């Protein structure tokens, strides 16, 4: 899953919605920095802040999963 869609990130979203505007500027990451790998045994939540690194990870996953549409 790409973006803050997993339950871990949704719990953080509830906290974020209660924050003051000046606190929002200090957030450690944004939803587009989030990636969840859904494995058979568990989910692995990753935060990749650098856009180029996220692009590399996404391209690698699409290549390894042998998919065209992601």
N, C-alpha and C positions, 0 to 999 in steps of 0.2 A: 504494500500500500504506500502510495506516495502522498505526503502531506500529513497533517496531524489528525489522522482518522482512527488510530487504535485507542483502546480504552485508557491507556497510560496518558496519552496526549489530551484526551477529552477531560480527564481529571484536572490536568493543568489548565485547560481552557476555563473551567469553572472558577478557578483561582484568579485567572487573568481578568475575567469579567468583573471581578470585585475590586480590582486595582484602581488607584487614582491615575489620572492622565500623566502626571510627571513620573510615576513609577513605571509606566508602560515603556518609557524610553530606555529603561535599564534592563529590559528582558534579555535573557541569555541567547535566545534563538526564536525563530519564527516558524510557522507551520510548514512553509515550503522548504525548511531545512530538515524536516523529519521524513524518515523512511522506516517502514516496518516490514521485516522479512517474516512471512508466515510459514514456519517450518512445521513438520508433522508433530514434533514434541512440544514446541513452544514458539512464541513470537519473539523476535529480536528487534528492539527499537533502537534506531540509530539517529543521531543528529549530526549532519554534515553541513557546516556553516559556509564553506567555500563553494560557490556556484560551479566552478570548473571541476572540483572534486566530485560534486554530486552528479554532474553530467557524465563524468567518467564511470562512476559506479552504475548509473542507469544504463549507459551503453553496454557495459560489461554484462549486466544482468540480462538485457535484451539479447545480446549475442549468445550467452551461455544457455539461455532458455530456448534458443532457436525460434524466436517469435518476431513477427514483423510489426504487429500492432501493439505490442507491450502487454 
